[in-house]
Amino acid sequence: MRAFMTDWEARMYSQMHATGTASAEEVLMRLLNTQEEQDRWLLENKSAIEDKIQRGLAELDRGEGIVDSDLAGVLARLKAER
């Protein structure tokens, strides 16, 4: 084995270890499947995502956004409400 690995090889071995896969092929299939699922979800939800973005932009246009200095507090309250 070479004394060094390329970045790609290091990432592949890291992914193999993290996922418990036995080969680079398994890692690539797993990553492709995940990407396909994400792409499918984005396509299925594209309209809803675009609607939410437009609503958010309209709120900002009306001055209803959160001031930077208040953001941490707002996020903490939202998190506590979960």
N, C-alpha and C positions, 0 to 999 in steps of 0.2 A: 504494500500500500504506500502511496506517496506520502511524503512528510507533511504535506499541506493539502487542504481542500479548497476548492473554489467556493465562493459565496453560495452558489447554487447548490453545490453538494452539501455544504454545511446546513443550509436551510432544509434540504430534503431529508437528511439524517435527523435533524431536529423534529421535523414533522412526523417522520416514521416513529420516533420515540414517543412523541406526544400522543399519537393516535393508536399506537400499538400495531401498526401495519408492518408487514414483513418485507415489502418491496417498494421500490420507487413507483412501479406501475400501480400498486394499490393506493399509494398516496395521491397520484395523479387522478385516478378514477374517483376517489373520494372528493378531491377538490373540484373536479368537473361536475360531479353530482350536486355538490353544494352550490356551485355557481349557477347551474341550471335551475335549481330550486329558487335561488334568489332572483334570477332573471324572470322566472315564471311569476313569482309573487309580485315583482314590480310591474309587470305587464297587467296582471289581474287587478292591481290596485292603483294603476296610473291615474285614473280619473279622480279617485278619492284623494290621492296625494296632491294632485294639481289643484283641486278645490281647496284643500287646507292651506296650501301655499298662497293661493289668491286671497283667501280670507285673512290670512296673517298679513299680507301686504296691504290690504285695505285697512286693517286695524292700524298699521303703522302710519299709513297716509292720514288717518284721522287723529293721529297723535296718541293712540291707545297702547303704545309699546311700553316696555319696562325700561326705566332708566338704569344705566349700567350700575350705579351705586346701590340700587335696590335688588339687583338680580340674585345675589347670593341668598338674601332673605326670602325672596319669592320661591326660589328652587327648594330651599329648606322647608318651607311651609307645604309645598306640593309633595315633597318626599314624605313628610310627616303624615299627610292625609291618606297615603296609600295603605 
